[in-house]
Amino acid sequence: MSASTLNRPTRSKTPSTFFPDEDRAEILKTYGPAITRIQAGKITGTSERTIGRLIDAGQLKLYKVGCARALRLKTTDVLDVLEQVA
C-alpha cells in the first residue's frame, strides 16, 4: 500500500487550539513576555533539559535581556512550539 492511499489527517497551517486564547492570556499575565528555561519547562510540563534540546535544534530562540545579558525565551514562542507538537 503506498503512502498516497493512506488516509492521513492533514495538518493545517494555523495553530491548533491546544491553548485557547483565554489560557494564553493567563499564561502571559502570570509569567510575562520573557521567561527562563525553568519556567518554560513548567508551562510545557517538560524538563529544563528538554527545553535546551529544543533550543539546540533551533525550534526555540534565546534572547539577551538587559545589561546583565540574561538569556530568556519568548513566552509566545514556547506556546507556539508546544502547539506544533500537540
N, CA, C and O atoms as a Tinker XYZ file with bonds, in Angstrom:
   344  protein
     1  N      0.853000   -1.172000    0.000000    73     2
     2  CA     0.000000    0.000000    0.000000    64     1     3
     3  C      0.900000    1.236000    0.000000    63     2     4     5
     4  O      1.806000    1.330000    0.827000    81     3
     5  N      0.674000    2.155000   -0.884000    73     3     6
     6  CA     1.518000    3.337000   -0.975000    64     5     7
     7  C      1.052000    4.391000    0.023000    63     6     8     9
     8  O     -0.068000    4.352000    0.533000    81     7
     9  N      1.942000    5.322000    0.277000    73     7    10
    10  CA     1.641000    6.381000    1.247000    64     9    11
    11  C      0.509000    7.277000    0.773000    63    10    12    13
    12  O     -0.212000    7.855000    1.586000    81    11
    13  N      0.353000    7.392000   -0.541000    73    11    14
    14  CA    -0.696000    8.281000   -1.046000    64    13    15
    15  C     -2.094000    7.699000   -0.845000    63    14    16    17
    16  O     -3.075000    8.443000   -0.852000    81    15
    17  N     -2.201000    6.389000   -0.667000    73    15    18
    18  CA    -3.521000    5.789000   -0.492000    64    17    19
    19  C     -3.956000    5.751000    0.965000    63    18    20    21
    20  O     -5.120000    5.476000    1.256000    81    19
    21  N     -3.038000    6.023000    1.880000    73    19    22
    22  CA    -3.401000    6.049000    3.287000    64    21    23
    23  C     -4.202000    7.301000    3.595000    63    22    24    25
    24  O     -3.917000    8.375000    3.065000    81    23
    25  N     -5.178000    7.166000    4.431000    73    23    26
    26  CA    -5.975000    8.319000    4.833000    64    25    27
    27  C     -5.338000    8.948000    6.061000    63    26    28    29
    28  O     -5.699000    8.634000    7.195000    81    27
    29  N     -4.399000    9.827000    5.821000    73    27    30
    30  CA    -3.725000   10.521000    6.912000    64    29    31
    31  C     -4.344000   11.895000    7.084000    63    30    32    33
    32  O     -4.673000   12.568000    6.107000    81    31
    33  N     -4.501000   12.308000    8.345000    73    31    34
    34  CA    -5.027000   13.666000    8.549000    64    33    35
    35  C     -3.983000   14.678000    8.105000    63    34    36    37
    36  O     -2.785000   14.488000    8.315000    81    35
    37  N     -4.445000   15.735000    7.500000    73    35    38
    38  CA    -3.527000   16.782000    7.069000    64    37    39
    39  C     -3.420000   17.830000    8.162000    63    38    40    41
    40  O     -4.385000   18.118000    8.870000    81    39
    41  N     -2.242000   18.385000    8.281000    73    39    42
    42  CA    -2.043000   19.438000    9.278000    64    41    43
    43  C     -2.376000   20.777000    8.664000    63    42    44    45
    44  O     -1.945000   21.097000    7.557000    81    43
    45  N     -3.141000   21.547000    9.391000    73    43    46
    46  CA    -3.450000   22.883000    8.904000    64    45    47
    47  C     -2.285000   23.810000    9.235000    63    46    48    49
    48  O     -1.473000   23.516000   10.112000    81    47
    49  N     -2.214000   24.918000    8.530000    73    47    50
    50  CA    -1.133000   25.867000    8.758000    64    49    51
    51  C     -1.424000   26.774000    9.934000    63    50    52    53
    52  O     -0.523000   27.467000   10.406000    81    51
    53  N     -2.648000   26.794000   10.419000    73    51    54
    54  CA    -2.980000   27.598000   11.576000    64    53    55
    55  C     -2.711000   26.782000   12.827000    63    54    56    57
    56  O     -2.885000   25.563000   12.812000    81    55
    57  N     -2.286000   27.429000   13.921000    73    55    58
    58  CA    -2.007000   26.685000   15.138000    64    57    59
    59  C     -3.251000   26.006000   15.693000    63    58    60    61
    60  O     -4.370000   26.480000   15.498000    81    59
    61  N     -3.045000   24.905000   16.378000    73    59    62
    62  CA    -4.167000   24.198000   16.977000    64    61    63
    63  C     -4.687000   24.989000   18.173000    63    62    64    65
    64  O     -4.121000   26.020000   18.537000    81    63
    65  N     -5.739000   24.513000   18.766000    73    63    66
    66  CA    -6.304000   25.206000   19.916000    64    65    67
    67  C     -5.887000   24.513000   21.195000    63    66    68    69
    68  O     -6.700000   24.338000   22.104000    81    67
    69  N     -4.613000   24.112000   21.275000    73    67    70
    70  CA    -4.105000   23.476000   22.483000    64    69    71
    71  C     -4.220000   24.438000   23.658000    63    70    72    73
    72  O     -4.585000   24.038000   24.763000    81    71
    73  N     -3.909000   25.697000   23.415000    73    71    74
    74  CA    -4.085000   26.741000   24.410000    64    73    75
    75  C     -5.107000   27.725000   23.867000    63    74    76    77
    76  O     -4.781000   28.526000   22.991000    81    75
    77  N     -6.334000   27.685000   24.368000    73    75    78
    78  CA    -7.310000   28.688000   23.942000    64    77    79
    79  C     -6.800000   30.090000   24.286000    63    78    80    81
    80  O     -5.908000   30.242000   25.120000    81    79
    81  N     -7.359000   31.097000   23.651000    73    79    82
    82  CA    -6.904000   32.475000   23.851000    64    81    83
    83  C     -6.929000   32.897000   25.313000    63    82    84    85
    84  O     -6.059000   33.646000   25.757000    81    83
    85  N     -7.922000   32.422000   26.067000    73    83    86
    86  CA    -8.002000   32.785000   27.488000    64    85    87
    87  C     -6.814000   32.221000   28.261000    63    86    88    89
    88  O     -6.239000   32.899000   29.112000    81    87
    89  N     -6.447000   30.960000   27.952000    73    87    90
    90  CA    -5.316000   30.328000   28.637000    64    89    91
    91  C     -4.003000   31.001000   28.258000    63    90    92    93
    92  O     -3.141000   31.210000   29.111000    81    91
    93  N     -3.848000   31.342000   26.979000    73    91    94
    94  CA    -2.632000   32.046000   26.536000    64    93    95
    95  C     -2.505000   33.375000   27.266000    63    94    96    97
    96  O     -1.421000   33.735000   27.727000    81    95
    97  N     -3.605000   34.099000   27.372000    73    95    98
    98  CA    -3.595000   35.396000   28.051000    64    97    99
    99  C     -3.239000   35.223000   29.531000    63    98   100   101
   100  O     -2.496000   36.029000   30.090000    81    99
   101  N     -3.763000   34.187000   30.154000    73    99   102
   102  CA    -3.475000   33.937000   31.568000    64   101   103
   103  C     -2.006000   33.578000   31.777000    63   102   104   105
   104  O     -1.386000   34.032000   32.739000    81   103
   105  N     -1.451000   32.769000   30.887000    73   103   106
   106  CA    -0.036000   32.396000   30.987000    64   105   107
   107  C      0.848000   33.627000   30.791000    63   106   108   109
   108  O      1.819000   33.819000   31.522000    81   107
   109  N      0.512000   34.458000   29.803000    73   107   110
   110  CA     1.275000   35.691000   29.579000    64   109   111
   111  C      1.175000   36.637000   30.772000    63   110   112   113
   112  O      2.152000   37.297000   31.125000    81   111
   113  N     -0.008000   36.706000   31.397000    73   111   114
   114  CA    -0.191000   37.568000   32.565000    64   113   115
   115  C      0.622000   37.040000   33.750000    63   114   116   117
   116  O      1.210000   37.820000   34.498000    81   115
   117  N      0.653000   35.729000   33.917000    73   115   118
   118  CA     1.354000   35.115000   35.045000    64   117   119
   119  C      2.863000   35.186000   34.882000    63   118   120   121
   120  O      3.567000   35.580000   35.812000    81   119
   121  N      3.374000   34.809000   33.706000    73   119   122
   122  CA     4.819000   34.694000   33.503000    64   121   123
   123  C      5.452000   35.894000   32.814000    63   122   124   125
   124  O      6.663000   36.089000   32.925000    81   123
   125  N      4.677000   36.694000   32.115000    73   123   126
   126  CA     5.228000   37.841000   31.399000    64   125   127
   127  C      5.698000   37.454000   30.004000    63   126   128   129
   128  O      5.575000   36.296000   29.604000    81   127
   129  N      6.236000   38.418000   29.261000    73   127   130
   130  CA     6.611000   38.171000   27.867000    64   129   131
   131  C      7.900000   37.369000   27.697000    63   130   132   133
   132  O      8.098000   36.741000   26.657000    81   131
   133  N      8.784000   37.380000   28.704000    73   131   134
   134  CA    10.058000   36.664000   28.604000    64   133   135
   135  C     10.211000   35.738000   29.808000    63   134   136   137
   136  O      9.991000   36.154000   30.946000    81   135
   137  N     10.587000   34.490000   29.560000    73   135   138
   138  CA    10.669000   33.504000   30.623000    64   137   139
   139  C     12.003000   32.760000   30.580000    63   138   140   141
   140  O     12.705000   32.768000   29.570000    81   139
   141  N     12.331000   32.122000   31.692000    73   139   142
   142  CA    13.538000   31.306000   31.774000    64   141   143
   143  C     13.251000   29.904000   31.255000    63   142   144   145
   144  O     12.106000   29.548000   30.976000    81   143
   145  N     14.317000   29.116000   31.133000    73   143   146
   146  CA    14.129000   27.724000   30.701000    64   145   147
   147  C     13.325000   26.936000   31.735000    63   146   148   149
   148  O     12.512000   26.083000   31.379000    81   147
   149  N     13.550000   27.222000   32.992000    73   147   150
   150  CA    12.816000   26.511000   34.054000    64   149   151
   151  C     11.324000   26.830000   33.958000    63   150   152   153
   152  O     10.489000   25.932000   34.064000    81   151
   153  N     10.991000   28.094000   33.761000    73   151   154
   154  CA     9.587000   28.475000   33.626000    64   153   155
   155  C      8.970000   27.854000   32.379000    63   154   156   157
   156  O      7.815000   27.427000   32.403000    81   155
   157  N      9.732000   27.801000   31.294000    73   155   158
   158  CA     9.233000   27.174000   30.062000    64   157   159
   159  C      8.934000   25.701000   30.303000    63   158   160   161
   160  O      7.949000   25.172000   29.788000    81   159
   161  N      9.779000   25.041000   31.083000    73   159   162
   162  CA     9.547000   23.649000   31.429000    64   161   163
   163  C      8.269000   23.464000   32.228000    63   162   164   165
   164  O      7.526000   22.506000   32.012000    81   163
   165  N      8.012000   24.387000   33.156000    73   163   166
   166  CA     6.786000   24.305000   33.953000    64   165   167
   167  C      5.541000   24.488000   33.087000    63   166   168   169
   168  O      4.542000   23.791000   33.265000    81   167
   169  N      5.611000   25.426000   32.156000    73   167   170
   170  CA     4.468000   25.684000   31.281000    64   169   171
   171  C      4.183000   24.478000   30.392000    63   170   172   173
   172  O      3.029000   24.092000   30.206000    81   171
   173  N      5.244000   23.887000   29.845000    73   171   174
   174  CA     5.069000   22.784000   28.899000    64   173   175
   175  C      4.967000   21.421000   29.559000    63   174   176   177
   176  O      4.564000   20.448000   28.921000    81   175
   177  N      5.329000   21.344000   30.829000    73   175   178
   178  CA     5.300000   20.050000   31.515000    64   177   179
   179  C      6.506000   19.187000   31.168000    63   178   180   181
   180  O      6.446000   17.961000   31.260000    81   179
   181  N      7.607000   19.832000   30.767000    73   179   182
   182  CA     8.831000   19.113000   30.419000    64   181   183
   183  C      9.969000   19.594000   31.321000    63   182   184   185
   184  O      9.779000   20.457000   32.177000    81   183
   185  N     11.134000   19.027000   31.115000    73   183   186
   186  CA    12.287000   19.422000   31.914000    64   185   187
   187  C     13.035000   20.582000   31.267000    63   186   188   189
   188  O     12.825000   20.909000   30.099000    81   187
   189  N     13.905000   21.189000   32.050000    73   187   190
   190  CA    14.766000   22.253000   31.534000    64   189   191
   191  C     15.661000   21.705000   30.417000    63   190   192   193
   192  O     15.957000   22.406000   29.448000    81   191
   193  N     16.079000   20.473000   30.560000    73   191   194
   194  CA    16.931000   19.844000   29.551000    64   193   195
   195  C     16.199000   19.692000   28.202000    63   194   196   197
   196  O     16.795000   19.889000   27.143000    81   195
   197  N     14.921000   19.344000   28.254000    73   195   198
   198  CA    14.139000   19.231000   27.023000    64   197   199
   199  C     14.029000   20.588000   26.339000    63   198   200   201
   200  O     14.124000   20.670000   25.114000    81   199
   201  N     13.833000   21.640000   27.105000    73   199   202
   202  CA    13.784000   22.984000   26.544000    64   201   203
   203  C     15.132000   23.309000   25.901000    63   202   204   205
   204  O     15.186000   23.909000   24.827000    81   203
   205  N     16.217000   22.909000   26.564000    73   203   206
   206  CA    17.551000   23.110000   25.992000    64   205   207
   207  C     17.728000   22.380000   24.675000    63   206   208   209
   208  O     18.361000   22.900000   23.756000    81   207
   209  N     17.179000   21.191000   24.575000    73   207   210
   210  CA    17.251000   20.440000   23.318000    64   209   211
   211  C     16.486000   21.149000   22.197000    63   210   212   213
   212  O     16.936000   21.178000   21.052000    81   211
   213  N     15.333000   21.716000   22.537000    73   211   214
   214  CA    14.559000   22.463000   21.546000    64   213   215
   215  C     15.316000   23.712000   21.090000    63   214   216   217
   216  O     15.231000   24.102000   19.925000    81   215
   217  N     16.047000   24.330000   22.000000    73   215   218
   218  CA    16.868000   25.488000   21.647000    64   217   219
   219  C     18.005000   25.053000   20.728000    63   218   220   221
   220  O     18.269000   25.696000   19.713000    81   219
   221  N     18.676000   23.961000   21.087000    73   219   222
   222  CA    19.782000   23.444000   20.267000    64   221   223
   223  C     19.313000   23.032000   18.872000    63   222   224   225
   224  O     20.053000   23.170000   17.898000    81   223
   225  N     18.082000   22.527000   18.782000    73   223   226
   226  CA    17.533000   22.090000   17.499000    64   225   227
   227  C     17.037000   23.269000   16.656000    63   226   228   229
   228  O     16.686000   23.095000   15.490000    81   227
   229  N     17.010000   24.455000   17.240000    73   227   230
   230  CA    16.564000   25.628000   16.504000    64   229   231
   231  C     15.065000   25.855000   16.545000    63   230   232   233
   232  O     14.554000   26.718000   15.832000    81   231
   233  N     14.354000   25.099000   17.361000    73   231   234
   234  CA    12.907000   25.270000   17.454000    64   233   235
   235  C     12.520000   26.413000   18.393000    63   234   236   237
   236  O     11.430000   26.973000   18.279000    81   235
   237  N     13.409000   26.752000   19.312000    73   235   238
   238  CA    13.211000   27.892000   20.205000    64   237   239
   239  C     14.447000   28.777000   20.133000    63   238   240   241
   240  O     15.558000   28.294000   19.918000    81   239
   241  N     14.240000   30.082000   20.315000    73   239   242
   242  CA    15.346000   31.022000   20.242000    64   241   243
   243  C     15.506000   31.728000   21.577000    63   242   244   245
   244  O     14.526000   32.143000   22.194000    81   243
   245  N     16.762000   31.861000   22.020000    73   243   246
   246  CA    17.078000   32.603000   23.235000    64   245   247
   247  C     17.342000   34.061000   22.891000    63   246   248   249
   248  O     17.881000   34.376000   21.830000    81   247
   249  N     16.958000   34.938000   23.797000    73   247   250
   250  CA    17.175000   36.377000   23.634000    64   249   251
   251  C     17.926000   36.911000   24.844000    63   250   252   253
   252  O     17.685000   36.478000   25.971000    81   251
   253  N     18.839000   37.853000   24.610000    73   251   254
   254  CA    19.540000   38.519000   25.699000    64   253   255
   255  C     18.652000   39.645000   26.205000    63   254   256   257
   256  O     18.120000   40.434000   25.424000    81   255
   257  N     18.500000   39.709000   27.529000    73   255   258
   258  CA    17.624000   40.709000   28.126000    64   257   259
   259  C     18.437000   41.548000   29.104000    63   258   260   261
   260  O     19.098000   41.010000   29.993000    81   259
   261  N     18.387000   42.852000   28.940000    73   259   262
   262  CA    19.030000   43.764000   29.869000    64   261   263
   263  C     20.543000   43.788000   29.759000    63   262   264   265
   264  O     21.143000   43.087000   28.944000    81   263
   265  N     21.146000   44.625000   30.610000    73   263   266
   266  CA    22.595000   44.769000   30.572000    64   265   267
   267  C     23.300000   43.561000   31.185000    63   266   268   269
   268  O     24.483000   43.342000   30.925000    81   267
   269  N     22.601000   42.787000   31.984000    73   267   270
   270  CA    23.197000   41.584000   32.588000    64   269   271
   271  C     23.274000   40.444000   31.576000    63   270   272   273
   272  O     23.888000   39.408000   31.832000    81   271
   273  N     22.642000   40.655000   30.425000    73   271   274
   274  CA    22.621000   39.666000   29.348000    64   273   275
   275  C     22.031000   38.327000   29.787000    63   274   276   277
   276  O     22.518000   37.259000   29.416000    81   275
   277  N     20.990000   38.415000   30.573000    73   275   278
   278  CA    20.275000   37.209000   30.960000    64   277   279
   279  C     19.590000   36.634000   29.730000    63   278   280   281
   280  O     19.029000   37.378000   28.926000    81   279
   281  N     19.632000   35.337000   29.582000    73   279   282
   282  CA    19.027000   34.687000   28.423000    64   281   283
   283  C     17.596000   34.286000   28.749000    63   282   284   285
   284  O     17.332000   33.640000   29.763000    81   283
   285  N     16.694000   34.673000   27.884000    73   283   286
   286  CA    15.271000   34.388000   28.079000    64   285   287
   287  C     14.654000   33.877000   26.783000    63   286   288   289
   288  O     15.207000   34.048000   25.697000    81   287
   289  N     13.502000   33.250000   26.926000    73   287   290
   290  CA    12.687000   32.778000   25.806000    64   289   291
   291  C     11.431000   33.641000   25.748000    63   290   292   293
   292  O     10.961000   34.131000   26.774000    81   291
   293  N     10.896000   33.823000   24.557000    73   291   294
   294  CA     9.602000   34.494000   24.452000    64   293   295
   295  C      8.521000   33.493000   24.845000    63   294   296   297
   296  O      8.508000   32.358000   24.370000    81   295
   297  N      7.629000   33.922000   25.703000    73   295   298
   298  CA     6.546000   33.051000   26.157000    64   297   299
   299  C      5.698000   32.581000   24.978000    63   298   300   301
   300  O      5.294000   31.420000   24.924000    81   299
   301  N      5.433000   33.473000   24.046000    73   299   302
   302  CA     4.613000   33.104000   22.888000    64   301   303
   303  C      5.313000   32.055000   22.026000    63   302   304   305
   304  O      4.655000   31.182000   21.461000    81   303
   305  N      6.649000   32.133000   21.918000    73   303   306
   306  CA     7.393000   31.127000   21.147000    64   305   307
   307  C      7.233000   29.744000   21.772000    63   306   308   309
   308  O      7.047000   28.752000   21.066000    81   307
   309  N      7.307000   29.687000   23.096000    73   307   310
   310  CA     7.173000   28.409000   23.802000    64   309   311
   311  C      5.785000   27.824000   23.580000    63   310   312   313
   312  O      5.649000   26.627000   23.328000    81   311
   313  N      4.757000   28.658000   23.672000    73   311   314
   314  CA     3.383000   28.182000   23.461000    64   313   315
   315  C      3.173000   27.722000   22.024000    63   314   316   317
   316  O      2.487000   26.729000   21.783000    81   315
   317  N      3.760000   28.443000   21.067000    73   315   318
   318  CA     3.636000   28.060000   19.656000    64   317   319
   319  C      4.305000   26.714000   19.375000    63   318   320   321
   320  O      3.751000   25.887000   18.650000    81   319
   321  N      5.492000   26.490000   19.945000    73   319   322
   322  CA     6.196000   25.213000   19.740000    64   321   323
   323  C      5.387000   24.071000   20.353000    63   322   324   325
   324  O      5.291000   22.991000   19.771000    81   323
   325  N      4.814000   24.311000   21.514000    73   323   326
   326  CA     4.008000   23.277000   22.162000    64   325   327
   327  C      2.782000   22.935000   21.320000    63   326   328   329
   328  O      2.385000   21.772000   21.244000    81   327
   329  N      2.186000   23.934000   20.694000    73   327   330
   330  CA     1.020000   23.674000   19.851000    64   329   331
   331  C      1.396000   22.900000   18.598000    63   330   332   333
   332  O      0.603000   22.095000   18.112000    81   331
   333  N      2.604000   23.133000   18.062000    73   331   334
   334  CA     3.051000   22.390000   16.885000    64   333   335
   335  C      3.232000   20.916000   17.198000    63   334   336   337
   336  O      2.954000   20.059000   16.359000    81   335
   337  N      3.697000   20.620000   18.401000    73   335   338
   338  CA     3.955000   19.242000   18.792000    64   337   339
   339  C      2.650000   18.525000   19.126000    63   338   340   341
   340  O      2.501000   17.334000   18.852000    81   339
   341  N      1.706000   19.258000   19.719000    73   339   342
   342  CA     0.447000   18.648000   20.163000    64   341   343
   343  C     -0.434000   18.232000   19.030000    63   342   344
   344  O     -1.524000   17.705000   19.257000    81   343
